[in-house]
Structures are given as structure tokens and as C-alpha cells.
Amino acid sequence: MLDGTWVATSALLGGNAFPPAVLATIRLTLSAGQYMMGNDKGTYRVDARAFPAAIDVSGIDGPNKGRQIPAIYELTGDDLTVCYDLACEARPKSFHSPAGSKLFLVKYRRA
């Protein structure tokens, strides 16, 4: 179950790691198909039967308003890993964020 509050433990964008000070500000709240991360709000839909499991994020308010972001996720106990395609082009195929890409790979821990 993805509902809950998640804090980032690591994050990469285009192969670049986020500094600890920025990482400490990343909190994701998921509840009944709604998400909130800072001032970014919207909806999400999952397909847990896909491999890897798929999640589609739709921004309603904030910096991702109007964007449809395809992603994949893996939930293991209280650890959640999500790889988002911030270019909004195609669902990632693996949990990687190569240099120069718009793939945002985040590892979260349940708060």
C-alpha cells in the first residue's frame, strides 16, 4: 500500500545526486489517489500488475500542473523506489538515472 508520507533517502536526476540539504526537503504524501510534494499537487494511478509496477502522476497544481509523468515503482516493506520520466515521454524501463537524462530516481522511506 502506497498511502502514507514518504521521506527521500536518496535522489538522482540525470545521474546527478541531490545534495543532503535539498534531499532533506523532499517529502511525498500519497492518499487515496492524491499526491502532494511541497507545493506540487495532483493525482496518481498505479498498475501493480505491470513489471516493473507502473505509476502515472498527473499534476493539478504547482510546478507540474498539466503534466502527465510516467513512472515505475518498487515497494519493499517501508522502502519505496520511484523512477519518473520528467520529460513525460515514456515510462522508464529500469531504476536508473543516466547522465544527461530527465529520469528522476528517488528512494523514499516511510515516515
LINTAHU-V888238 format. One record per backbone hydrogen bond with DSSP energy under -0.5 kcal/mol. CO is the residue of the C=O (numbers start at 1). NH is the residue of the N-H. If there is no record, write none. Layout:
CO/NH ; CO/NH
//
This chain:
4/30 ; 5/111 ; 6/28 ; 7/109 ; 10/107 ; 11/18 ; 12/105 ; 13/16 ; 14/100 ; 15/17 ; 16/13 ; 19/22 ; 19/23 ; 20/24 ; 22/25 ; 23/26 ; 25/27 ; 26/8 ; 28/6 ; 29/36 ; 30/4 ; 31/34 ; 33/44 ; 34/31 ; 35/42 ; 36/29 ; 37/40 ; 39/41 ; 40/37 ; 41/60 ; 41/61 ; 42/35 ; 43/58 ; 45/56 ; 47/50 ; 47/54 ; 53/73 ; 54/47 ; 55/71 ; 56/45 ; 57/69 ; 58/43 ; 59/66 ; 61/41 ; 62/65 ; 64/59 ; 64/67 ; 67/59 ; 67/69 ; 68/70 ; 69/57 ; 70/85 ; 71/55 ; 72/83 ; 73/53 ; 74/76 ; 74/81 ; 76/79 ; 78/110 ; 79/76 ; 80/108 ; 81/74 ; 82/84 ; 82/106 ; 83/72 ; 84/86 ; 84/104 ; 85/88 ; 94/96 ; 98/101 ; 102/86 ; 102/104 ; 103/14 ; 103/105 ; 104/84 ; 104/106 ; 105/12 ; 106/82 ; 106/108 ; 107/9 ; 107/10 ; 108/80 ; 109/7
//
